[in-house]
């Protein structure tokens, strides 16, 4: 795709799931992908696979909750490839639990990664994109940004925040395209850290009608591949089998 080839695309949360699927797909389309996550051994394996099939890829250790690491990740990409065309703020966690369980440590982690992590990514690339006169920021929200269910309150609040931040940035920026992705339940590692048994059972049930990460990767490809004067504001992606369900 002519609007994807040779674009430098940064992807957070790239060691598995949607991030990994997106990195592999974009590299096949000729993009230069820079992967960030905490599990560097996974990133190294993915980059090796991409390079062995002729793609261009690099990786850097990244905890999106750490402002310094986010800035280092962006600087690494800029120094290595000379520019940044797309920032895909994809990293997130989903430790669901009822409010009454008072898992405040988990609430804070959701805020640090799902909300502050996105803000850190935006802050690191926005000045560069404004200086370039173009760029694109893609943020992963969720159908949870549009609906709330039991045990999902804090997670859904974080994803609504991502939606609101994305929409506000879209309205403010005259140079940077902004897209928010709202996938339904997807088969990923998201939710592996749920400590509440009932909430874990809910996710297991929902996963019987979940999306494949490749479906979301294709949505990212669609958003990036549009002409520079086309701004895809939001893509909501659900499995057909989820009809009748909010997520």
Secondary structure, DSSP 4 states (H G I P E B T S, - for coil): -TTTTT-EEEEESTTSHHHHHHHHHHHHTT-EEEEEES-HHHHHHHHHHHHHTT-EEEEEE--TT-HHHHHHHHHHHHHHHS---EEEE---------GGG--HHHHHHHIIIIIHHHHHHHHHHHHHHHHHT-EEEEEE--GGGT---TT-HHHHHHHHHHHHHHHHHHHH-SSEEEEEEEE-SBSSSTTTT---HHHHHHHHHHGGGPBPHHHHHHHHHHHHHS-TT----EEEE--GGGTTS--
